[in-house]
């Protein structure tokens, strides 16, 4: 299991349905917030809050567009 997959599992376990993530959303988050990543690590304690803030700032249309694209 990759570190991104571990982050995804932990985040989704802690989150309500409306904040559930997908691998596509995580990939887009990493692209848009590259400065948060020093390497291929996905530390839940450092990235979860920025991810939630980023995710909640997206419109429904943006979320749907990201889900449709495989990154």
Buried (B, 14 or more C-beta within 10 A) or exposed (E): EEEBEBBBEBBBEEBEEEEEBEEBBBBBBBEEBEEBBEEEEBEBEEBBEEBBEBBEEBEEEEBEEBEEEEE
